[in-house]
């Protein structure tokens, strides 16, 4: 998000013509090719485009972003998602580097995670009851932990188990792993208990319809 915001400002300052697609690709090149960071593609794309979307990365220079436009359905999903801070800060690059070294061993798990994303997309298009999200998040988290043994740790495992016991039907650690935030899916009927048990750890968030924008003060 920082890279996208910075490049957005620089482009504006230099009066360069650009669109959301170009902005995302600029940020990806900055982080991967110039800074030599071990990072993915999707975060820069979401920061540039915004919205509740399906991202298709056709190749490293071509991306396709398709927004889901049913605001009521998206709001229903949003109301059942809870972001919990683990209290652990970490550098994503370190974890991702270790995953890359194991990529051949992890191909089976990565394909399974990709298939879960495809199933989620089908369910979202059909606008099924969003409770399926908890189960798919849980499956993804179990697979993600297999990518590298430092993706999770004792504290994170305890927090996740506490979330399930408090009414969440699933969740996953966001980002590289080893720290940061857990996203839980909690059906409405289970939310009072969950909110009580995680009252000081829940981070308020909402889906945005737009990506990076420049605020001009005149």
C-alpha positions in Angstrom: 0.0 0.0 0.0 2.9 2.4 0.8 4.6 1.7 -2.5 1.4 2.2 -4.5 0.6 5.4 -2.6 4.1 6.8 -3.1 4.2 6.0 -6.8 0.7 7.5 -7.1 2.0 10.8 -5.7 5.2 10.8 -7.8 3.2 10.2 -11.0 0.9 13.0 -10.1 3.8 15.3 -9.2 5.5 14.6 -12.6 2.1 14.9 -14.4 2.5 11.4 -15.9 -0.5 9.8 -17.4 -1.3 6.4 -15.8 -4.1 4.1 -14.9 -4.7 1.7 -12.0 -3.2 -1.2 -14.0 0.0 0.7 -14.7 0.2 1.9 -11.1 0.0 -1.7 -9.8 2.6 -2.9 -12.2 4.9 0.0 -11.3 4.7 -1.0 -7.6 5.3 -4.6 -8.4 8.5 -3.7 -10.3 9.7 -1.4 -7.6 9.4 -4.0 -4.9 10.5 -7.1 -6.8 13.0 -5.8 -9.4 14.5 -2.7 -7.8 14.2 -3.4 -4.1 14.7 -7.1 -4.6 12.0 -7.9 -2.0 10.4 -11.4 -1.9 6.8 -10.3 -2.3 3.8 -11.4 -4.4 1.6 -9.5 -6.8 -1.8 -9.3 -5.3 -1.3 -6.7 -2.6 -0.1 -4.0 -4.9 -3.0 -4.8 -7.3 -5.6 -4.5 -4.5 -4.0 -1.3 -3.2 -4.2 0.2 -6.7 -7.6 -0.9 -7.7 -9.5 -1.3 -4.4 -12.8 -3.1 -4.4 -14.0 -6.6 -3.5 -12.5 -8.3 -6.6 -11.2 -11.4 -8.3 -7.6 -10.9 -9.6 -6.3 -12.9 -12.5 -2.6 -12.6 -13.1 -2.2 -13.6 -16.8 1.5 -12.9 -16.8 3.9 -10.6 -15.0 2.9 -7.7 -17.3 -0.8 -8.4 -17.7 -3.5 -8.5 -14.9 -7.3 -8.6 -15.0 -9.4 -7.3 -12.1 -13.1 -8.1 -12.0 -15.2 -6.5 -9.2 -18.1 -8.1 -7.4 -20.8 -5.4 -7.6 -23.6 -6.7 -5.3 -23.1 -4.2 -2.4 -25.6 -5.9 -0.1 -24.0 -9.3 -0.5 -20.5 -7.9 0.0 -21.7 -6.0 3.1 -23.2 -9.3 4.5 -19.7 -10.9 4.1 -18.0 -7.9 5.7 -20.3 -8.0 8.7 -19.1 -11.6 9.5 -15.4 -10.9 9.2 -13.2 -9.9 12.1 -9.6 -8.9 11.9 -7.5 -9.8 15.0 -4.0 -8.5 15.7 -1.6 -11.2 17.0 0.6 -8.7 18.7 3.5 -10.0 16.7 5.4 -7.8 14.2 7.6 -9.4 11.5 9.3 -8.8 8.3 7.5 -10.6 5.5 10.5 -10.8 3.2 12.3 -13.2 5.5 9.4 -15.7 5.6 8.7 -15.4 1.9 12.3 -16.1 1.0 12.2 -19.4 2.9 8.9 -20.3 1.2 10.5 -19.7 -2.3 13.3 -22.1 -1.4 10.7 -24.8 -0.8 8.5 -24.0 -3.8 9.0 -27.3 -5.6 8.1 -29.2 -2.4 5.1 -26.9 -1.9 3.6 -27.1 -5.4 1.0 -29.6 -4.2 -0.2 -27.3 -1.4 -0.1 -24.2 -3.6 -2.3 -26.0 -6.2 -4.8 -26.9 -3.4 -4.9 -23.3 -2.2 -5.5 -22.1 -5.8 -8.3 -24.6 -6.2 -9.9 -23.3 -2.9 -9.8 -19.7 -4.4 -11.5 -21.0 -7.6 -14.2 -22.6 -5.5 -14.7 -19.4 -3.5 -15.0 -17.5 -6.7 -17.8 -19.8 -8.0 -19.6 -19.6 -4.7 -19.4 -15.8 -4.7 -20.7 -15.5 -8.3 -23.7 -17.7 -7.3 -24.1 -15.5 -4.1 -24.4 -18.5 -1.9 -24.9 -18.1 1.9 -21.5 -16.6 2.8 -21.0 -19.1 5.7 -18.9 -21.2 3.2 -16.2 -18.6 3.7 -15.2 -19.8 7.2 -14.7 -23.4 6.0 -12.6 -22.4 3.0 -10.5 -20.0 5.1 -9.8 -22.8 7.6 -8.7 -25.2 4.8 -6.5 -22.6 3.4 -4.9 -21.9 6.7 -4.1 -25.6 7.3 -2.4 -25.7 3.9 -0.6 -22.4 4.4 1.1 -23.7 7.5 2.6 -26.5 5.5 4.5 -24.1 3.2 7.1 -23.3 5.9 7.4 -24.2 9.6 7.7 -20.5 10.6 4.4 -19.5 9.0 2.8 -20.1 12.4 4.0 -20.4 16.0 2.6 -21.4 19.4 1.1 -17.9 20.1 -0.7 -17.8 16.7 -2.0 -21.4 17.1 -3.4 -20.6 20.5 -5.1 -17.4 19.2 -6.6 -19.4 16.3 -7.9 -22.1 18.5 -9.4 -19.5 20.8 -11.1 -18.0 17.8 -12.7 -21.3 16.9 -13.8 -21.9 20.4 -15.3 -18.4 20.5 -17.6 -19.0 17.5 -15.4 -18.5 14.4 -15.9 -21.2 11.8 -12.5 -20.6 10.2 -9.9 -18.0 9.5 -6.3 -17.6 8.4 -3.3 -15.5 9.1 -2.9 -12.8 6.5 0.3 -12.0 4.6 3.5 -14.0 4.8 2.9 -15.5 8.2 4.8 -15.6 11.5 2.8 -12.5 12.8 0.5 -9.8 11.8 -3.3 -10.3 11.6 -5.7 -13.2 11.6 -8.9 -12.8 9.6 -11.8 -14.8 11.2 -15.2 -15.6 9.8 -17.8 -15.5 12.5 -21.5 -16.2 11.8 -23.8 -13.5 13.2 -25.3 -15.8 16.0 -21.8 -16.4 17.4 -20.5 -12.8 17.3 -21.5 -11.7 20.8 -19.2 -14.4 22.4 -16.4 -13.7 19.9 -16.5 -10.0 20.4 -16.4 -10.5 24.2 -13.4 -12.8 24.0 -11.4 -10.6 21.6 -12.7 -7.2 22.6 -9.2 -5.5 22.8 -7.7 -7.3 19.8 -10.3 -6.6 17.1 -9.2 -4.1 14.4 -12.1 -2.3 12.7 -12.0 -2.5 8.9 -14.3 -2.2 5.9 -14.0 -3.1 2.2 -13.2 -0.1 0.0 -14.7 0.6 -3.4 -11.6 2.5 -4.6 -7.9 2.0 -4.4 -5.1 4.5 -3.8 -6.2 8.1 -4.2 -4.4 11.5 -3.8 -5.9 14.0 -1.2 -5.1 17.5 -2.4 -5.1 20.3 0.2 -5.8 23.6 -1.4 
